[in-house]
Amino acid sequence: MKRRRFLETIGAMALGVGAAPCTLWGRWSGGPSLRSQVSKNWTWVHGGSERSSAEWRSDFARIKRAGIDAVLVSGGETALLSDAAHAEGLEFHRWVWVLNRNGDGWARENHPEWFTVNRNGESTLDHPPYVDYYRWVCPTREPVREYLRGVFDEIASDQNVDGVHLDYIRHSDVILPIGLWDKYDLVQDQEYPEFDYCYCDVCRETFRELSGSDPLELPDPTRDPEWKQFRYDSITGLVSGLADVVHARGKPITAAVFPTPDMARLMVHQDWDAWPLDAVFPMIYHSFYLEDVSWVESATREGVAALPAQRPLYSGLYLPSLTPDELAQAVRVAREGGSAGVALFEMGGLSDDHLVELRAVSGR
C-alpha cells in the first residue's frame, strides 16, 4: 500500500462516521481568535539544553531575521527562555504534552488506573504500544481532567508565557502513518485490538450509560459510529476544559494535530475542527505518508475548509524531509492552500540555507 492508496483506504474506513446521538460535548463557536495576526511563522523548540541567555538570544535572533515570529518551546527554564525570545521580538508559547504522560512520575506512581487500556485489556502504563514512552492517560476520567486543568492553569498564569500549545492531545495511534509501518514491521489495514484505545472501566461504563451498550460487546467496535463519536467527544471535552482555563488567564491556546480532520479522526480519534482553539497546527509531514511536497497544499486546504473562518491554520512542516528548496516550495503551497503561515519542526533543523530560503519566500 503506497501513497494515495493509503489516503484512499483510510478515507473509506472513515465513511459513515459523523455526529451520533450519544454526543457528550457540543461544538464550539466563539472565543478569542488569532486571526488578527494572520501572517505568522512559528517553530517548535526543544528548550531543555543547558545554554545561556546569550546563546538563546543568538539563536532566536537568527530565526527572527529569517521570518519566524513565534516559538513553541518545551522544557527549560521559562523565565530565561521567554526573556531571550521577547528580547528578539518573538512570541513565547509553552509547548506541552497533554495525554501522553510518560514523563509524569507523579501520575504513574499514584494513579496507575488513569492510563488507557486497549481492546485486549492491556494498559499503556505496563504495555506501551510502539515505543516505550507511549504511556497515555484517559480523557474520559474526570480526575484526569481536573489534574490537567490544574497543570495548564499554572502554566497559563505565568506572566512570561504568551500562549499555551497542546501536543499529544489524542489517543495513541490506532493507525500509524504509512511511512512508519516498515519501521515497526506492521501493516495496519484495519484497527487491530492491541492499538485500539480506550476500553478502561470508566470509558466502558460511561458509554454504556449513554448508549446502553458495552463497547467490548459490540459486533465490531471499530465500525460503530456511536463508539467512535464517544471517543472524539471525550477528547473534545478535555480540550474544552483546558481552553476555559487558559482563556480565563487571557492567553490563547493552540494545538499540534494530525494532518487533516478525516485522517485525525481515524488515526488518533482527534475531532480537532470541533475544538475551542485559537489556532490549529496540523502536522502535514508529507514524508510520513509517502507523499510529495505538493500534498501540503491539499492537506492544508482540507483543514482550512473545516474550520470557522476566523480561526487560523498554520501548516506544520517536517524539516528533516525538506531541502532548502523544498522548504520554500512547501511554504508557497501551504499559502496557496489557505494557511496563515507555517510551523517548522524544529528549530535545531534549520540550516543557514533553510533560513535563506525561508526569508526569501516570506518576503522578510
C-alpha positions as CSV (number, residue, x, y, z in Angstrom):
1,M,0.0,0.0,0.0
2,K,1.6,3.3,-1.1
3,R,1.0,7.0,-1.3
4,R,-2.5,7.8,-2.5
5,R,-3.7,4.3,-1.8
6,F,-3.2,4.9,1.9
7,L,-5.2,8.1,1.8
8,E,-8.0,6.4,-0.2
9,T,-8.1,3.5,2.2
10,I,-8.3,5.5,5.4
11,G,-11.0,7.6,3.7
12,A,-13.0,4.5,3.0
13,M,-12.5,3.3,6.6
14,A,-13.8,6.7,7.9
15,L,-17.0,6.7,5.8
16,G,-20.2,7.0,7.7
17,V,-18.7,8.5,10.8
18,G,-20.5,11.6,11.9
19,A,-22.4,13.1,14.8
20,A,-24.1,10.4,16.9
21,P,-26.9,10.5,19.5
22,C,-24.5,10.0,22.4
23,T,-22.6,13.2,21.9
24,L,-21.2,14.4,25.2
25,W,-20.0,17.9,24.3
26,G,-21.1,20.2,21.6
27,R,-19.1,22.1,19.0
28,W,-17.5,25.5,20.0
29,S,-18.5,28.6,18.1
30,G,-16.9,31.5,19.8
31,G,-14.0,32.9,21.8
32,P,-10.6,34.6,21.3
33,S,-9.0,34.5,17.9
34,L,-5.6,34.9,16.4
35,R,-7.0,35.8,13.0
36,S,-5.8,39.4,13.5
37,Q,-2.3,38.1,13.2
38,V,-2.8,36.1,10.1
39,S,0.6,36.1,8.5
40,K,2.9,34.4,11.1
41,N,5.6,31.7,11.0
42,W,6.4,29.5,14.0
43,T,9.0,26.9,15.0
44,W,8.9,24.2,17.7
45,V,11.9,24.5,20.1
46,H,13.4,21.9,22.5
47,G,14.5,24.2,25.3
48,G,15.9,21.7,27.8
49,S,19.6,22.0,27.0
50,E,21.9,23.9,29.3
51,R,22.5,27.0,27.4
52,S,23.0,30.7,28.4
53,S,20.6,33.5,27.8
54,A,23.1,35.0,25.3
55,E,23.2,31.7,23.3
56,W,19.4,31.5,23.2
57,R,19.2,35.2,22.1
58,S,21.6,34.4,19.3
59,D,19.5,31.5,18.1
60,F,16.3,33.5,18.3
61,A,17.8,36.5,16.6
62,R,18.9,34.2,13.7
63,I,15.4,32.8,13.1
64,K,13.7,36.1,13.6
65,R,15.7,37.6,10.8
66,A,14.5,34.8,8.5
67,G,10.8,35.3,9.1
68,I,9.9,33.4,12.3
69,D,7.5,35.3,14.5
70,A,6.9,32.9,17.4
71,V,8.4,30.0,19.2
72,L,6.7,26.9,20.7
73,V,9.0,25.8,23.5
74,S,9.2,22.6,25.5
75,G,11.4,22.2,28.6
76,G,13.9,24.5,30.0
77,E,13.6,27.5,32.3
78,T,10.6,29.6,31.3
79,A,11.9,32.9,32.5
80,L,15.3,32.6,30.8
81,L,13.8,31.3,27.5
82,S,10.9,33.8,27.4
83,D,13.2,36.7,28.2
84,A,15.5,35.7,25.3
85,A,12.6,35.2,22.9
86,H,10.9,38.5,23.8
87,A,14.2,40.4,23.6
88,E,14.4,39.3,19.9
89,G,10.8,40.2,19.2
90,L,9.4,36.7,19.3
91,E,6.2,35.4,20.9
92,F,6.8,32.7,23.5
93,H,4.3,29.9,23.8
94,R,4.7,26.9,26.1
95,W,4.6,23.6,24.2
96,V,3.2,20.8,26.5
97,W,2.4,17.1,26.1
98,V,-1.1,16.5,27.4
99,L,-2.4,12.9,27.3
100,N,1.0,11.2,26.8
101,R,2.2,11.3,30.4
102,N,5.2,9.1,30.2
103,G,7.3,11.7,31.9
104,D,4.8,12.4,34.7
105,G,6.2,10.4,37.5
106,W,3.5,11.5,39.9
107,A,0.7,10.2,37.8
108,R,2.5,6.9,37.1
109,E,3.2,6.4,40.7
110,N,-0.1,7.5,42.3
111,H,-2.7,6.8,39.6
112,P,-2.0,3.7,37.5
113,E,-5.8,3.4,36.9
114,W,-5.7,6.7,34.8
115,F,-3.8,5.0,32.0
116,T,-5.6,4.0,28.8
117,V,-6.5,0.3,28.1
118,N,-6.6,-1.3,24.7
119,R,-9.2,-3.8,23.4
120,N,-7.1,-6.6,24.7
121,G,-7.3,-5.2,28.2
122,E,-3.7,-4.0,28.3
123,S,-2.8,-0.7,30.0
124,T,-0.3,1.7,28.3
125,L,1.3,2.0,31.7
126,D,2.6,-1.6,31.5
127,H,2.3,-2.3,27.8
128,P,3.1,0.9,25.9
129,P,2.5,0.4,22.1
130,Y,5.1,1.0,19.5
131,V,7.7,2.8,21.8
132,D,8.5,2.8,25.5
133,Y,7.4,6.4,26.0
134,Y,3.8,5.8,24.8
135,R,2.0,5.9,28.1
136,W,-1.3,7.7,27.9
137,V,-4.0,8.8,30.4
138,C,-7.7,8.6,29.7
139,P,-9.5,11.8,28.7
140,T,-12.9,10.4,29.9
141,R,-11.9,10.4,33.5
142,E,-12.9,13.5,35.5
143,P,-9.9,13.2,37.9
144,V,-7.6,13.3,34.8
145,R,-9.3,16.3,33.5
146,E,-9.2,18.1,36.8
147,Y,-5.5,17.3,37.2
148,L,-4.7,18.5,33.7
149,R,-6.7,21.7,34.2
150,G,-4.5,22.4,37.2
151,V,-1.3,21.8,35.2
152,F,-2.4,24.2,32.5
153,D,-3.8,26.8,34.8
154,E,-0.3,27.0,36.4
155,I,1.4,27.3,33.0
156,A,-1.0,30.0,31.7
157,S,-0.8,32.0,34.9
158,D,2.9,32.7,34.2
159,Q,3.3,36.2,33.0
160,N,6.3,35.2,30.9
161,V,4.1,32.9,28.7
162,D,2.2,34.4,25.8
163,G,0.2,31.3,25.0
164,V,-0.1,27.6,25.5
165,H,0.4,24.9,22.8
166,L,-1.0,21.4,23.2
167,D,0.7,18.3,21.9
168,Y,-0.2,14.6,22.2
169,I,-3.8,15.7,22.7
170,R,-5.2,12.4,21.4
171,H,-5.3,8.7,21.9
172,S,-2.3,6.6,20.8
173,D,-2.2,5.9,17.1
174,V,-4.7,3.1,16.1
175,I,-3.3,3.6,12.6
176,L,0.3,4.8,12.2
177,P,1.3,6.9,9.2
178,I,2.2,4.5,6.4
179,G,5.8,5.8,6.2
180,L,6.3,4.3,9.7
181,W,4.9,0.8,9.0
182,D,8.2,-0.7,7.9
183,K,10.0,0.8,11.0
184,Y,7.7,-1.2,13.2
185,D,7.2,-4.2,10.9
186,L,3.5,-3.6,10.6
187,V,0.7,-3.5,8.1
188,Q,-2.2,-1.6,9.6
189,D,-5.0,-2.2,7.1
190,Q,-7.6,-2.3,9.9
191,E,-7.9,-1.2,13.6
192,Y,-6.2,-4.0,15.5
193,P,-7.1,-4.6,19.1
194,E,-3.6,-4.1,20.6
195,F,-3.6,-0.5,19.2
196,D,-7.2,0.4,19.8
197,Y,-7.9,2.7,22.9
198,C,-9.5,3.3,25.3
199,Y,-11.5,0.4,26.9
200,C,-10.9,1.2,30.5
201,D,-13.7,0.7,33.1
202,V,-14.7,4.3,33.1
203,C,-14.9,4.5,29.3
204,R,-17.0,1.4,29.1
205,E,-19.3,2.4,31.9
206,T,-19.8,5.9,30.6
207,F,-20.6,4.7,27.1
208,R,-22.9,2.0,28.5
209,E,-24.9,4.7,30.4
210,L,-25.2,6.8,27.2
211,S,-25.9,4.1,24.6
212,G,-26.9,1.0,26.5
213,S,-24.0,-0.9,25.1
214,D,-20.7,-2.1,26.3
215,P,-18.1,-1.3,23.6
216,L,-16.5,-4.7,24.1
217,E,-19.7,-6.4,23.3
218,L,-20.4,-4.5,20.0
219,P,-20.2,-6.8,16.9
220,D,-17.4,-4.6,15.6
221,P,-16.5,-1.6,17.8
222,T,-14.1,-0.2,15.1
223,R,-17.1,0.5,12.8
224,D,-19.7,1.6,15.4
225,P,-20.4,5.3,14.8
226,E,-21.6,6.0,18.4
227,W,-18.4,4.5,19.9
228,K,-16.2,6.4,17.5
229,Q,-18.1,9.7,18.3
230,F,-17.8,8.9,22.1
231,R,-14.1,8.9,21.9
232,Y,-13.9,12.0,19.7
233,D,-16.1,13.8,22.2
234,S,-14.1,12.6,25.2
235,I,-11.0,14.4,23.9
236,T,-13.0,17.4,22.8
237,G,-14.4,17.7,26.3
238,L,-10.9,17.7,27.8
239,V,-9.8,20.3,25.3
240,S,-12.8,22.5,26.1
241,G,-11.9,22.4,29.8
242,L,-8.3,23.3,29.1
243,A,-9.3,26.1,26.8
244,D,-11.6,27.6,29.5
245,V,-8.6,27.6,32.0
246,V,-6.2,29.2,29.5
247,H,-8.7,31.7,28.2
248,A,-9.5,32.7,31.8
249,R,-5.9,33.8,32.1
250,G,-6.3,35.9,29.0
251,K,-4.0,33.7,26.9
252,P,-4.5,31.9,23.5
253,I,-4.5,28.1,23.3
254,T,-3.4,26.2,20.2
255,A,-2.6,22.6,19.4
256,A,-0.5,20.3,17.1
257,V,-2.8,17.9,15.4
258,F,-2.9,15.2,12.7
259,P,-2.8,16.4,9.1
260,T,-6.5,16.6,8.1
261,P,-9.7,16.3,10.0
262,D,-10.6,12.9,8.5
263,M,-7.2,11.4,9.0
264,A,-7.1,12.7,12.6
265,R,-10.4,11.2,13.5
266,L,-9.5,7.8,12.0
267,M,-5.9,7.6,13.2
268,V,-6.0,9.0,16.7
269,H,-9.6,9.9,17.5
270,Q,-9.0,13.7,17.1
271,D,-12.0,15.7,16.1
272,W,-9.9,18.9,16.0
273,D,-12.1,21.0,13.8
274,A,-14.6,20.9,16.7
275,W,-12.1,22.1,19.3
276,P,-12.3,25.6,21.0
277,L,-8.8,26.6,20.0
278,D,-7.5,30.0,18.8
279,A,-5.4,28.3,16.0
280,V,-4.5,24.8,14.9
281,F,-1.2,23.4,13.7
282,P,-1.8,20.3,11.6
283,M,1.5,18.3,11.3
284,I,1.5,17.9,7.5
285,Y,4.6,15.8,7.5
286,H,4.4,14.6,3.9
287,S,7.2,12.0,4.1
288,F,5.3,10.2,6.9
289,Y,2.6,9.4,4.4
290,L,4.9,8.8,1.4
291,E,3.6,11.9,-0.3
292,D,5.5,14.6,-2.1
293,V,5.7,18.3,-1.1
294,S,2.6,19.2,-3.2
295,W,0.4,17.3,-0.7
296,V,1.0,20.1,1.8
297,E,-1.4,22.3,-0.3
298,S,-4.3,19.8,-0.4
299,A,-4.0,18.8,3.2
300,T,-3.9,22.5,4.2
301,R,-6.9,23.2,2.1
302,E,-8.9,20.4,3.8
303,G,-8.1,21.7,7.2
304,V,-8.9,25.4,6.4
305,A,-12.3,24.3,4.8
306,A,-13.3,22.5,8.0
307,L,-12.6,25.4,10.4
308,P,-14.6,28.6,11.1
309,A,-13.4,31.5,9.0
310,Q,-11.9,33.4,12.0
311,R,-9.7,30.5,13.2
312,P,-6.2,30.4,11.5
313,L,-4.4,27.2,10.5
314,Y,-0.6,27.0,10.4
315,S,0.8,24.2,8.3
316,G,3.3,22.1,10.2
317,L,6.3,21.1,8.1
318,Y,9.0,18.5,8.9
319,L,12.4,19.8,8.2
320,P,14.3,16.5,8.1
321,S,12.3,15.7,4.9
322,L,12.8,19.2,3.3
323,T,15.8,20.5,1.4
324,P,16.0,24.3,1.5
325,D,14.4,24.5,-2.0
326,E,11.7,22.1,-0.9
327,L,11.0,24.2,2.2
328,A,10.4,27.2,0.1
329,Q,8.1,25.2,-2.1
330,A,6.2,23.9,1.0
331,V,5.7,27.4,2.3
332,R,4.3,28.5,-1.1
333,V,1.9,25.7,-1.5
334,A,0.8,25.9,2.1
335,R,-0.1,29.6,1.5
336,E,-1.9,28.6,-1.7
337,G,-3.9,26.1,0.4
338,G,-5.1,28.9,2.7
339,S,-2.5,28.6,5.5
340,A,-2.0,31.6,7.8
341,G,1.7,30.7,8.0
342,V,3.9,27.6,8.7
343,A,5.3,25.9,11.8
344,L,8.6,24.2,11.4
345,F,9.7,21.1,13.3
346,E,12.0,22.1,14.7
347,M,14.5,25.0,15.3
348,G,17.5,22.7,15.5
349,G,17.0,21.5,12.0
350,L,17.1,25.0,10.4
351,S,20.3,25.2,8.4
352,D,21.6,28.5,7.1
353,D,20.4,27.5,3.7
354,H,16.9,26.8,5.0
355,L,16.8,30.2,6.6
356,V,17.9,32.0,3.4
357,E,15.0,30.3,1.5
358,L,12.5,31.0,4.3
359,R,13.4,34.6,4.4
360,A,13.0,34.9,0.6
361,V,9.7,33.2,0.4
362,S,8.4,35.0,3.5
363,G,9.3,38.4,2.0
364,R,11.2,39.5,5.0
